[in-house]
Amino acid sequence: MKNYITKFKTADTSPKSATIKFSAYSALGGFIAITAVALLTKNLQMPFIMAPFGATCVLAFGVPDSPLAQPRNIIGGHLISTFIGLSCFFLFGNEWYTLALGVGLAIAVMQLTKTTHPPAGADPLVVILGACHWDYLINPVLSGSVIITIIALLFNNISRFRKYPKYWW
């Protein structure tokens, strides 16, 4: 027990905060990406947006160098997690254990497929609680994640201080 408790101690400190310029640029990228998917949703009257995309923008624009923010992670993580959530929902319904199973399986499969994207961990909760159907995989999951990724590719590379992506596979 003592060894366990000592793991909570650390001499490390939090990393430095981002500069105002980096933060403002990140905010603008997130603003543009969410504006795009929100306007598409409104004007085409089709879903292109879901709540976890806000957290996706934090990674894609706020920490674009992170392995968790790369295109394969954004698109693959959302697709895999949503598929798992929908499968759990259609097999077991909206139950407490379905929510837990969906999130747990999504974490495991994202890790095994090298597509870990933390915002996608919320996807099973979204689709199970929302009683979504299989077409949710296309709109908003695939379409929205591809749009955000394209905007991240274009926007992040405008800055001479950013290079995105760091890798594709």
Buried (B, 14 or more C-beta within 10 A) or exposed (E): EEEEEEEEEEEEEEEEEEEEEBEEBBEEBBEBBBEBBBEBBEEEEEBBBBEBBEBBBBBBBBEBEBBBBBBBBBBBBBBBBBBBBBBBBBEBEEEEEBBEBBBBBBBEBBEEEEBBBBBBBBBBBBBBEEEBEEEBBEBBBBBBBBBBBEBBBEBBEEBEEBEBBEEEE
